Amino acid sequence: MSTVQGAFDPETLDVLKSAFDDACLALPAGQQTAGMRAKLAERILRKASQGERDPLRLRAYALEALSPTMWQEAG
């Protein structure tokens, strides 16, 4: 899996999509907004551009920026 001139290959895109979908599903219902989805996508793409390809690590990185109070509000 690699990038060519800033583009991700199809296999990498599948990994990124999986990580993004899983991160979105992990959001509490009240946080599943377009803005939050954009933030998750941005973080996944940033980490992938640094070479990360593990979908679990990409998901974790995307979600780690979320406020701890958000998770408390959801529970």
FIKE-789889 format. One line per field, with one value per residue: x, y, z of N, C-alpha, C in turn; residue number from 1; residue in three letters. Coordinates in Angstrom, 2 decimals. Layout:
% FIKE-789889
n_x: c(X | ...)
n_y: c(Y | ...)
n_z: c(Z | ...)
ca_x: c(X | ...)
ca_y: c(Y | ...)
ca_z: c(Z | ...)
c_x: c(X | ...)
c_y: c(Y | ...)
c_z: c(Z | ...)
pos: c(NUM | ...)
code: c(ALA | ...)
This chain:
% FIKE-789889
n_x: c(0.85 | 0.55 | 1.24 | 0.78 | 2.08 | 0.71 | -1.77 | -3.87 | -3.60 | -5.99 | -6.29 | -5.36 | -7.23 | -9.50 | -8.82 | -8.71 | -11.36 | -12.68 | -11.60 | -12.56 | -15.38 | -15.73 | -14.83 | -16.76 | -19.05 | -18.43 | -18.95 | -20.99 | -24.55 | -25.48 | -23.26 | -22.75 | -22.29 | -21.97 | -19.76 | -18.21 | -17.73 | -16.17 | -13.95 | -12.97 | -12.34 | -10.35 | -8.32 | -7.75 | -6.84 | -4.60 | -2.92 | -2.63 | -1.25 | 1.17 | 2.03 | 0.74 | -1.13 | -2.67 | -5.90 | -7.10 | -5.38 | -5.58 | -8.27 | -8.30 | -6.56 | -8.04 | -10.23 | -9.09 | -8.82 | -11.15 | -13.20 | -13.03 | -15.26 | -17.34 | -17.77 | -18.66 | -21.07 | -22.52 | -22.88)
n_y: c(-1.17 | 2.17 | 5.64 | 7.63 | 10.37 | 11.94 | 10.72 | 8.09 | 4.55 | 2.06 | -0.06 | 1.10 | 3.15 | 1.65 | 0.79 | 3.26 | 4.11 | 2.13 | 2.60 | 5.21 | 4.81 | 3.11 | 4.80 | 6.83 | 5.38 | 4.95 | 7.32 | 9.14 | 9.39 | 12.08 | 13.43 | 12.84 | 14.57 | 16.51 | 18.17 | 16.93 | 14.49 | 15.38 | 16.27 | 13.85 | 12.54 | 14.24 | 13.90 | 11.15 | 11.11 | 12.76 | 11.23 | 8.96 | 10.05 | 10.26 | 7.74 | 5.75 | 2.75 | 0.96 | 0.06 | 0.09 | 1.66 | 4.05 | 4.68 | 4.96 | 7.15 | 9.13 | 9.35 | 10.09 | 12.81 | 13.80 | 15.38 | 14.43 | 14.95 | 14.77 | 12.04 | 11.40 | 12.79 | 11.34 | 8.92)
n_z: c(0.00 | -0.84 | -1.59 | -4.50 | -5.92 | -3.97 | -3.91 | -2.69 | -2.96 | -4.17 | -2.27 | 0.11 | 0.32 | 0.94 | 3.51 | 4.83 | 4.56 | 6.05 | 8.62 | 9.03 | 8.90 | 11.13 | 13.18 | 13.04 | 13.77 | 16.41 | 17.64 | 19.94 | 19.57 | 19.56 | 18.70 | 16.10 | 13.76 | 10.72 | 10.89 | 12.91 | 11.69 | 9.57 | 10.97 | 12.00 | 9.58 | 8.60 | 10.52 | 10.20 | 7.54 | 7.82 | 9.49 | 7.89 | 5.75 | 6.88 | 6.83 | 8.29 | 8.32 | 9.65 | 10.44 | 13.00 | 14.54 | 13.11 | 13.51 | 16.31 | 16.59 | 15.31 | 17.02 | 19.43 | 19.77 | 20.64 | 23.06 | 26.47 | 28.05 | 26.29 | 25.96 | 28.48 | 28.57 | 26.75 | 27.99)
ca_x: c(0.00 | 1.37 | 0.63 | 1.44 | 1.86 | -0.29 | -3.02 | -3.80 | -3.99 | -7.30 | -6.24 | -5.25 | -8.52 | -10.40 | -8.43 | -9.12 | -12.82 | -13.04 | -11.25 | -13.49 | -16.71 | -15.69 | -14.73 | -18.07 | -19.96 | -18.07 | -19.43 | -22.34 | -25.55 | -25.54 | -22.03 | -22.61 | -22.58 | -21.09 | -18.51 | -17.43 | -17.28 | -15.07 | -12.78 | -12.45 | -11.73 | -9.10 | -7.29 | -7.37 | -6.02 | -3.31 | -2.10 | -2.33 | -0.23 | 2.43 | 2.40 | -0.03 | -2.08 | -3.44 | -7.20 | -7.38 | -4.61 | -6.17 | -9.52 | -7.94 | -6.00 | -9.13 | -11.11 | -8.38 | -8.91 | -12.46 | -13.25 | -13.49 | -16.60 | -18.32 | -18.07 | -19.44 | -22.42 | -23.20 | -23.17)
ca_y: c(0.00 | 3.37 | 6.79 | 8.04 | 11.79 | 12.45 | 9.96 | 6.78 | 3.44 | 1.53 | -0.85 | 2.05 | 3.82 | 0.73 | 0.84 | 4.57 | 4.12 | 1.28 | 3.32 | 6.32 | 4.28 | 2.62 | 5.97 | 7.49 | 4.55 | 5.06 | 8.59 | 9.16 | 9.85 | 13.53 | 13.97 | 12.38 | 15.71 | 16.66 | 18.77 | 15.93 | 13.53 | 16.03 | 16.27 | 12.48 | 12.28 | 15.02 | 13.26 | 9.89 | 11.43 | 13.29 | 10.11 | 8.11 | 10.72 | 10.02 | 6.35 | 4.79 | 1.97 | 0.06 | 0.70 | 0.30 | 2.83 | 5.22 | 4.96 | 5.47 | 8.49 | 10.04 | 9.54 | 10.58 | 14.27 | 14.17 | 15.80 | 13.39 | 15.27 | 14.33 | 10.64 | 11.39 | 13.26 | 10.28 | 7.79)
ca_z: c(0.00 | -0.92 | -2.25 | -5.73 | -6.12 | -3.05 | -3.99 | -2.06 | -3.83 | -3.81 | -1.04 | 1.21 | 0.44 | 1.65 | 4.92 | 5.35 | 4.65 | 7.17 | 9.85 | 9.14 | 9.23 | 12.51 | 14.07 | 13.05 | 14.55 | 17.82 | 18.17 | 20.53 | 18.59 | 19.52 | 18.13 | 14.72 | 12.91 | 9.56 | 11.36 | 13.62 | 10.68 | 8.83 | 11.86 | 12.01 | 8.27 | 8.53 | 11.35 | 9.55 | 6.37 | 8.28 | 9.97 | 6.73 | 4.94 | 7.58 | 6.60 | 9.09 | 7.52 | 10.50 | 10.63 | 14.42 | 14.99 | 12.46 | 14.23 | 17.65 | 16.44 | 14.97 | 18.18 | 20.62 | 19.86 | 21.15 | 24.45 | 27.40 | 28.55 | 25.30 | 26.24 | 29.71 | 28.23 | 26.00 | 28.86)
c_x: c(0.89 | 0.57 | 1.45 | 1.08 | 0.72 | -1.62 | -2.82 | -4.25 | -5.31 | -7.32 | -6.17 | -6.57 | -9.54 | -10.11 | -8.91 | -10.62 | -13.29 | -12.76 | -12.22 | -14.88 | -16.77 | -15.62 | -16.08 | -19.08 | -19.68 | -18.55 | -20.79 | -23.30 | -25.58 | -24.32 | -21.82 | -23.05 | -21.62 | -19.74 | -17.62 | -16.91 | -16.11 | -13.80 | -12.14 | -11.73 | -10.39 | -7.99 | -6.83 | -6.47 | -4.64 | -2.39 | -1.72 | -1.24 | 1.15 | 2.85 | 1.62 | -1.06 | -2.92 | -4.78 | -7.56 | -6.62 | -5.15 | -7.44 | -9.23 | -7.40 | -7.11 | -9.97 | -10.41 | -8.48 | -10.23 | -12.40 | -13.72 | -14.90 | -17.67 | -18.74 | -18.91 | -20.88 | -23.21 | -23.63 | -24.24)
c_y: c(1.23 | 4.51 | 7.09 | 9.49 | 12.32 | 11.73 | 8.61 | 5.72 | 2.85 | 0.72 | 0.05 | 2.79 | 2.95 | 0.75 | 2.15 | 4.64 | 3.28 | 1.98 | 4.47 | 5.84 | 3.81 | 3.78 | 6.68 | 6.71 | 4.63 | 6.35 | 8.44 | 9.78 | 11.37 | 14.20 | 13.56 | 13.48 | 15.73 | 17.23 | 17.78 | 14.88 | 14.10 | 16.04 | 14.88 | 12.17 | 13.00 | 14.35 | 11.92 | 10.15 | 11.96 | 12.16 | 9.19 | 8.74 | 10.60 | 8.55 | 5.32 | 4.08 | 1.01 | 0.71 | 0.94 | 1.50 | 4.11 | 5.65 | 5.57 | 6.89 | 9.50 | 10.35 | 10.16 | 12.09 | 14.72 | 14.47 | 14.66 | 13.69 | 14.84 | 12.90 | 10.53 | 11.79 | 12.16 | 9.14 | 8.09)
c_z: c(0.00 | -1.52 | -3.50 | -5.95 | -5.26 | -3.08 | -3.32 | -3.04 | -3.34 | -2.51 | 0.18 | 1.41 | 1.17 | 3.15 | 5.54 | 5.52 | 5.84 | 8.50 | 10.09 | 9.56 | 10.68 | 13.50 | 14.16 | 13.88 | 16.05 | 18.45 | 18.84 | 19.51 | 18.46 | 18.90 | 16.67 | 13.75 | 11.72 | 9.97 | 12.07 | 12.65 | 9.88 | 9.67 | 11.91 | 10.70 | 8.15 | 9.32 | 10.75 | 8.35 | 6.76 | 8.70 | 8.81 | 5.86 | 5.58 | 7.50 | 7.39 | 8.21 | 8.36 | 10.82 | 12.09 | 14.97 | 14.37 | 13.18 | 15.60 | 17.57 | 16.15 | 16.20 | 19.38 | 20.80 | 20.47 | 22.65 | 25.35 | 27.94 | 27.57 | 25.59 | 27.51 | 29.44 | 27.54 | 26.91 | 29.79)
pos: c(1 | 2 | 3 | 4 | 5 | 6 | 7 | 8 | 9 | 10 | 11 | 12 | 13 | 14 | 15 | 16 | 17 | 18 | 19 | 20 | 21 | 22 | 23 | 24 | 25 | 26 | 27 | 28 | 29 | 30 | 31 | 32 | 33 | 34 | 35 | 36 | 37 | 38 | 39 | 40 | 41 | 42 | 43 | 44 | 45 | 46 | 47 | 48 | 49 | 50 | 51 | 52 | 53 | 54 | 55 | 56 | 57 | 58 | 59 | 60 | 61 | 62 | 63 | 64 | 65 | 66 | 67 | 68 | 69 | 70 | 71 | 72 | 73 | 74 | 75)
code: c(MET | SER | THR | VAL | GLN | GLY | ALA | PHE | ASP | PRO | GLU | THR | LEU | ASP | VAL | LEU | LYS | SER | ALA | PHE | ASP | ASP | ALA | CYS | LEU | ALA | LEU | PRO | ALA | GLY | GLN | GLN | THR | ALA | GLY | MET | ARG | ALA | LYS | LEU | ALA | GLU | ARG | ILE | LEU | ARG | LYS | ALA | SER | GLN | GLY | GLU | ARG | ASP | PRO | LEU | ARG | LEU | ARG | ALA | TYR | ALA | LEU | GLU | ALA | LEU | SER | PRO | THR | MET | TRP | GLN | GLU | ALA | GLY)
